[in-house]
Amino acid sequence: MSVLGFGRGRRKKTIGIIGCGAIGSEIAMAVDNGDIGVELLGFNDLNRGNYHLLAAKLKNIHKLEFFESIEELVKKCDLVIECASKDAVKEVFEQAILRKKDVMILSVGGVLENMGLFEEAKKKRINIYIPSGAVIGVDGLEAAKFKGLQKVTLITKKPPAAFRGNEYLIKNNINIDEIKVETILFDGNAAEAVKVFPANVNVAATLSIAGVGPQKTHVKIVADPLVTRNTHEIIVEGEFGRFKVITENLPSPNNPKTSYLTALSSIVTLKNIVDPLHIGT
Ligand SMILES: NC(=O)c1ccc[n+]([C@@H]2O[C@H](COP(=O)([O-])OP(=O)(O)OC[C@H]3O[C@@H](n4cnc5c(N)ncnc54)[C@H](O)[C@@H]3O)[C@@H](O)[C@H]2O)c1
């Protein structure tokens, strides 16, 4: 991970957060508690009410701005943290490229939908931070990629109820209430998986970008009545050997659909940008 020019003796890096939901709130509260050496300037959200709810929770930061647009936020901040929706990602990249600002992206599915802008941002030397999010193992995957990967597999297991309302299952007449044993709902590549299981898009997208790309990343999605936690198993094979890691996630206290680890992972990614100590790849 690169460290930007905001070292000792310089002014604090300024950040702005797009999205005042579960992840945005955890990051803002960590900054408010003094856990991260950055200056939080403000927020953008489609729902201004969510901004007010979050601002009321902050005890130490009193000077905050509500930015009416992503453009206004990007103009003012050194680093833009997107934790809103994949629909926000295109504009975040466009504005960051225009104004040479750094970005952290949580809605990683939006990166897969805007690969042209992602590549342009990299070419223009925009720093792009993609936290590991809801899984462990991304550090090992990145290290392994340096000398070559053979196979990357993601197996996501959730209780059947977690798939309620999924259009692909409805279209294929799969009734989740009838699932009484472990059942594979999808077996294919990440590019197809993110289309038919949009709720699993971020983990598959992060692994694809870090590893062998969306066409070659193998994804299995499983409904299992015996699992109580959203579970991601990642198996990586390459020149280094093989690893297999399993993450069993508890939900975020503020949003049952988002794993708590995602918010913690973004907080530590932000800390790593400004802190002098860097552990892990
Ligand atoms: N990388 C990962 O592993 C991972 C894991 C979980 C969630 N996520 C993604 O992170 C994002 C945030 O998750 P969350 O749990 O905090 O969501 P949330 O629903 O709790 O909050 C999202 C907030 O963003 C606002 N918002 C939505 N679309 C917006 C837009 N286009 N512009 C501005 N504001 C907008 C909403 O009003 C809401 O306040 C989601 O896209 C989610 O899919 C990523």
The ligand as an SDF file (V2000), in Angstrom:
LIG
                    3D

 44 48  0  0  0  0  0  0  0  0999 V2000
  -16.5280   -4.3240   -0.0480 N   0  0  0  0  0  0  0  0  0  0  0  0
  -17.3050   -5.1210    0.6680 C   0  0  0  0  0  0  0  0  0  0  0  0
  -16.9120   -6.2450    1.0510 O   0  0  0  0  0  0  0  0  0  0  0  0
  -18.6830   -4.6480    1.0460 C   0  0  0  0  0  0  0  0  0  0  0  0
  -19.3960   -5.3250    2.0540 C   0  0  0  0  0  0  0  0  0  0  0  0
  -20.6380   -4.8260    2.4320 C   0  0  0  0  0  0  0  0  0  0  0  0
  -21.1720   -3.7180    1.7800 C   0  0  0  0  0  0  0  0  0  0  0  0
  -20.4730   -3.1230    0.7760 N   0  0  0  0  0  0  0  0  0  0  0  0
  -21.0490   -1.9880    0.0100 C   0  0  0  0  0  0  0  0  0  0  0  0
  -20.8000   -0.7670    0.6810 O   0  0  0  0  0  0  0  0  0  0  0  0
  -21.8460    0.1620    0.3860 C   0  0  0  0  0  0  0  0  0  0  0  0
  -22.3870    0.7460    1.6950 C   0  0  0  0  0  0  0  0  0  0  0  0
  -22.8650   -0.2830    2.5380 O   0  0  0  0  0  0  0  0  0  0  0  0
  -23.6810    0.0810    3.8840 P   0  0  0  0  0  0  0  0  0  0  0  0
  -23.9630   -1.2020    4.5750 O   0  0  0  0  0  0  0  0  0  0  0  0
  -22.9980    1.1860    4.6130 O   0  0  0  0  0  0  0  0  0  0  0  0
  -25.0440    0.6110    3.2450 O   0  0  0  0  0  0  0  0  0  0  0  0
  -26.2420    1.3600    3.9550 P   0  0  0  0  0  0  0  0  0  0  0  0
  -27.4690    0.9890    3.1980 O   0  0  0  0  0  0  0  0  0  0  0  0
  -26.2280    1.1550    5.4330 O   0  0  0  0  0  0  0  0  0  0  0  0
  -25.9310    2.9170    3.6730 O   0  0  0  0  0  0  0  0  0  0  0  0
  -25.7940    3.4630    2.3960 C   0  0  0  0  0  0  0  0  0  0  0  0
  -25.9770    4.9900    2.4970 C   0  0  0  0  0  0  0  0  0  0  0  0
  -25.6280    5.5600    1.2300 O   0  0  0  0  0  0  0  0  0  0  0  0
  -26.6830    6.4040    0.7490 C   0  0  0  0  0  0  0  0  0  0  0  0
  -26.6680    6.3160   -0.7120 N   0  0  0  0  0  0  0  0  0  0  0  0
  -27.1100    5.2820   -1.5030 C   0  0  0  0  0  0  0  0  0  0  0  0
  -26.8720    5.5440   -2.8020 N   0  0  0  0  0  0  0  0  0  0  0  0
  -26.2570    6.7580   -2.8420 C   0  0  0  0  0  0  0  0  0  0  0  0
  -25.7330    7.5680   -3.8960 C   0  0  0  0  0  0  0  0  0  0  0  0
  -25.8190    7.1770   -5.1840 N   0  0  0  0  0  0  0  0  0  0  0  0
  -25.1670    8.7540   -3.5910 N   0  0  0  0  0  0  0  0  0  0  0  0
  -25.0800    9.1790   -2.2870 C   0  0  0  0  0  0  0  0  0  0  0  0
  -25.5760    8.4620   -1.2400 N   0  0  0  0  0  0  0  0  0  0  0  0
  -26.1390    7.2720   -1.5250 C   0  0  0  0  0  0  0  0  0  0  0  0
  -27.9450    5.8590    1.4030 C   0  0  0  0  0  0  0  0  0  0  0  0
  -28.9320    6.8750    1.4980 O   0  0  0  0  0  0  0  0  0  0  0  0
  -27.4190    5.3950    2.7720 C   0  0  0  0  0  0  0  0  0  0  0  0
  -27.4330    6.4640    3.7220 O   0  0  0  0  0  0  0  0  0  0  0  0
  -22.9130   -0.6220   -0.4010 C   0  0  0  0  0  0  0  0  0  0  0  0
  -22.7810   -0.3600   -1.7810 O   0  0  0  0  0  0  0  0  0  0  0  0
  -22.5710   -2.0700   -0.1240 C   0  0  0  0  0  0  0  0  0  0  0  0
  -22.9220   -2.9350   -1.1920 O   0  0  0  0  0  0  0  0  0  0  0  0
  -19.2400   -3.5490    0.4290 C   0  0  0  0  0  0  0  0  0  0  0  0
  1  2  1  0
  2  3  2  0
  2  4  1  0
  4  5  1  0
  4 44  2  0
  5  6  2  0
  6  7  1  0
  7  8  2  0
  8  9  1  0
  8 44  1  0
  9 10  1  0
  9 42  1  0
 10 11  1  0
 11 12  1  0
 11 40  1  0
 12 13  1  0
 13 14  1  0
 14 15  2  0
 14 16  1  0
 14 17  1  0
 17 18  1  0
 18 19  2  0
 18 20  1  0
 18 21  1  0
 21 22  1  0
 22 23  1  0
 23 24  1  0
 23 38  1  0
 24 25  1  0
 25 26  1  0
 25 36  1  0
 26 27  1  0
 26 35  1  0
 27 28  2  0
 28 29  1  0
 29 30  1  0
 29 35  2  0
 30 31  1  0
 30 32  2  0
 32 33  1  0
 33 34  2  0
 34 35  1  0
 36 37  1  0
 36 38  1  0
 38 39  1  0
 40 41  1  0
 40 42  1  0
 42 43  1  0
M  CHG  2   8   1  16  -1
M  END
$$$$
